Amino acid sequence: MLGCPDRGEKCRVYFQPPASKEMIYDCIVYERSRIEPTFADNQPYALHDRYQVTVIYRNPDSEIPSKIALLPMCSHERHYTKENLNHDVFNLYF
């Protein structure tokens, strides 16, 4: 989606990056946000990890958010602009 390698120094997908990490934009930042249970007979029978995925990009017409929104078990949470960068936040269940 980003047109960059999925590993190594040039990868622009970050899992819970520390504040000291300098990110290169456009990028995707994700973190595990919580575990969602599915209940049956008042008992959890399946657990789903929910990840918060934030797409950060310069071009307001970027296609990256639309591509993320099409992933299975994904929902768009919100959009905001900060420091002249666009942010789209998604919830992705895995």
C-alpha positions, 0 to 999 in steps of 0.5 A: 500500500505504501510502496515500501519494503515491509521490513528493514530501515526503509519500512514505514509501518511502525508497531508502537514506535517510541517517541524517540523514533523519527518516522518517515511519512506517509506511514502506518502506525499500529498498536494493540488496543484491547481484546474483544470477547464474543459471548455465548451462554454468558461466557466468553468463547472467542477472543479477538485482538483489536488493533488501532491503525493510524494512517498518517499522510500528506496528500489529503486525496491519498488512496491509502485510507480507502485501501485500509478501510477495505480490509476485512474486519476493519472500521474507520474511527475518525479523521483529523489533521495535526501539524499539516499531516492527515491522520485516519484512525481505524480499528482492525480485528485480528 
